[in-house]
Amino acid sequence: MAPAGLPTGAGRDGARKDHLVVLGLVEAGARVLDIGCGDGSLLALLRDERGVDGRGIELSREGVNACLARGLPVIQGDADTDLANYPDNAFDYVILSQTIQATRHPKAVLEHLLRIGRHAIVSFPNFGHWRIRAELLVRGRMPVTEYLPDAWYETPNIHHCTIRDFVGLCRLVGARIERASALDAGGNPMRFSLPWWVWNLVGAQGIFLLRRRTG
């Protein structure tokens, strides 16, 4: 399947538009685990708008403190090491927003997401976007963009991937892509059904709703 549209930037009541897309993927009252939840803005949105039973894991102490200040049940933890402690099918949705590229073992992390939750929602910046390719081709330097804002020596991203890379990883781990979306560099949704290679070239970010294949 090809992605639909994923906008970004500020949205309703100041919410990021990619968070609003995630909001549209989650059923009301669902059990949700948000991994790498940052300051808790997405988890708070899901709680307030969907009434979810939400939990969070965040690596930074600053992020955990911000979540606790919002009244969110968040613990400090590492996606690379702590997901093994969660039982199978413990949540309806496990969310990894803008984090998989910062993990040390993305394949193992994705496998845990599919094991822990009935659904997994994963979003990430697309390193295959044409502007990134042009920056490497013309200037020969690692790009700094709106979605990849850190210099190479400061970035937390250690496994840059493209949309096609992620689709290949989904096939490798036996994940079924239920829905997928992409946004362009201007934050405009892509609403047309096009091959993956097109989204890989013009999509600045991707967001995927996944489910473990059975049988």
N, C-alpha and C positions, 0 to 999 in steps of 0.2 A: 504494500500500500504506500501511498505518498502522503506527506504531511499536509495538514490544513494550515491555519494561520495562528501565529503566536505573537501578539504585540508586546511591547515593553515600555518602560518609563513609568510615570505617575498615572494612576488610574483613579477609580472611585474612592473618594475619601482619602486620597493620597496613597492608596495601595499600588504597588508595582503591578504592571499589567500582566507580566508572566505569572505573578501570584494569583491574579484573577483567573487566568486560564487554568491553573491548578485547582482553584476553587471550583470551577465548573466540572472538574473531573471527579470530585469527591462527593459521595452520597451523604446526605444528612444523617447525623447520629453515628457515623462510622468511627471505628477505632483506628487511630492514626498515630504513626511514629514518624517524626520529622528528624532526619539525621543530618547533622551539620546545620542546625536550625538558626544559627546566627543570633540576632537580637530577638528572635521570636515573632517577627512581624507576620510571617506566613502562618504560623501555628495560631497566633491570635486571630487572624482573619478567618481561619477555618473554624475556630471556636465560636466566634461572634456571629458568623454568617451561616454556618452549617451545624452548629451545636455538636461538634465532634468530641469524642473522648480522646483527647490528644496528649501525646507524650513527646519529649524531645531529647536529643543527644547533641551536645555541642562541645567542641574541643577547647575553646578559649574560655577562661574564667570570666572575662569581661562579657562575653555573650551569655553565659549562664546567668550572671548577675542581672543582665538586662531582661532575660526571660522571667526570672523570679520576680522582678519588679512588675511585670505584667500579670503576675499570678499564674504563670505557666509551670507545669510540672516537668522540669528539664534537669537532667543530670550532666555532669561533665564526663565525656567519654570520647573514644576514638573509633571511627568506623572501621578501621583496619583491624582492630584487635577485639572490640567489645561486642560485635554483632553475633559472634559465635555463642554468646551466653543467652540469646533469646530463643525460645522454643518455636517450633514450626507453627505457622498459621496463627501467630499471636495477635496480628493486626489485620484489619481490612485493607489498609493502604500503608505502604512504607514509602516515604518521600525522600529523595536525594536531590536537592535543588542546588545547582551550580557548584557541586562538590565532587563529583566522581573523578574529575580531572586532577583533583588535589589529593586523591588517595594513593597509597603505595601499591595496592593490589586491586585495581578496578574490577577485574574478572571475578575474584573471590567476593568482593563487596556486592556486586550485582547478583551473584548466586545466593548470597545471604538475603538480599532484599526479596527475591522471589520465593525463598523458603519461609521467611518470617511473615510475609504479607500475602493476602489473596491477590492484591494488585501492587505493582511498584510504579512510581512516577519519578522519572529521571529527567533533569534538564541540565544543559551544559552549553558553553560557547563553542561554536563550530570553527575549528582551526583550518577548515578547507575553504572558508569564504574567499572570494576573489581578491578582496583588498589585502588580505594577509598573504595570499600567493604573490600578489604584485609587489608587496613590500619586500618579500624575500628575493624575488627575481630581480627587481630594479636596484634596491639598495643593499641587498645581501645582509640584512640585519633582522633580528627578531622583532616583530611588529609590536607596537603599543597602540591599542585601540580602545574604544569605549567599553568593549566587553572583555578585553585583555589589557587592563590599564597599568599593569606593573612591568617594570623593566625585567629583563631575563634573570638578573641576579637578585631580584626581590620577589619574584612571582611565587605564590604558593602552588601554582599549577605545575605538576611534574609529569603528567601524562596527557599532553595535548592530543585531542582526537577530533576527527571529522564526523559529520553525520553518517557518512557511509561506513566509517570505522565502527561506529556504535551499532548500526544495523547489523554489521557482520558479527559483532560481539553478541548481540541478541540471538542470532542464529546459532552461534557456538554454544551458548549456555542453555538453549532450548526455551527462550522467552518468546511468547506470542505478542506481537505488537497489535494492541487493540485500537489505539489512536496515536497519531503523531502530528506534531505541529512545528512550524518554522517561522521565524521572523527575519526581516531584512535588516540592514544596517540602520535604517531610519526608524525601526520599530513598527513597520507596517506589516499587517498580516498577509500571508500568502494563501490565497483561497482556492487556487487551481490545482487540479490533480496533474502532477508532473512527475517524471522519473526521479529517483533518488539522486542521480548525479546532478540534476538541475538544482535541487534544494542544497546539495553539498556545495555548489558553486556560489549561490546567491543568498543562502540563509546564514545569518549571523549567529543564531542560536537554534537549538532544537529542544523539544520537550516530548517525552514519550510516556504513554500509559501502557504498561506491560502486564502480562500474566504468565505464570508458569504453564508450559504445555503439559498435558496429561495424556497418558496412554502411549 
